[in-house]
Amino acid sequence: MLAPMRKKIERFLYARGFHVPEVRKMALHQIYFLCGAIPALAFGWKGVDLVTGVLLGTLNFLALGKLIQELVYLQKSAVIVQIFSFYGRLLLTTLAFYVLIVHVGSSGVWLLMGFSTVLINILLWGMSEFLGKTSKEA
């Protein structure tokens, strides 16, 4: 059941510019986190806050993954423009958190728990890379 969905998501990501396989794999896992968080909506406002945090994290992760892929692997377009887009996205995310916490009354803890799925994704990837190495260094 997951294989056809994975292939569709990978095709979607590839069409959106995620050409490096490792970056696409991490983006796919972050989308899995988002899909896995959706049932939390059944738990009321805290679930909504959690899913909102995961959504904000996923959007930022996808944008950052594409940016890093272009900077490190593909090395196209101007670095200054990409840095400004990074800080612009950071400002928009901060503004979104501010509006959600102060004006909407969302729980900052649940928003950050959802947002932290990005860190969990990166840690899991790092552990799989570290533990997946089969060659030993002399």
C-alpha positions, 0 to 999 in steps of 0.5 A: 500500500505504501509503495504506490503512494511513495512512488507518487510522492517521489515523482511529485517531489522530483517534478518540483526540483528535488533531483538529489536522491538523499534530499528527496528521501528525507523530504519523503520521510517528512511528508510521512511525518505530516501524514502520520500526524493527521489523525491527531486532529481527532484530539481537539485543539491540541491535535490541531496545534500539533498538525499545524506545527508539523505542517509549518515544519514540513513546508520549511523543511521542503523549502530548505531541502531544495535550497541546500540541494541547489547550494551544495549539489547543483550550484545554480542561481545566486547565493545572495538571493537564496540567503534572502529567501532563507531569511524571508522564510524564517521571518514568515515562520516566526510571524506565523508562530507569533500569530498562532500563539498570541492571536489565535491562542494556540499552544506553543508547546504543541506547535513546537512538538509538531515543528520538531519532527524536522529534527527527528527526521534529520536525526533518523537520517543521520543515524541510518547513515552512520549505522548503515555504513558497511565499510570499516576505516583503517 
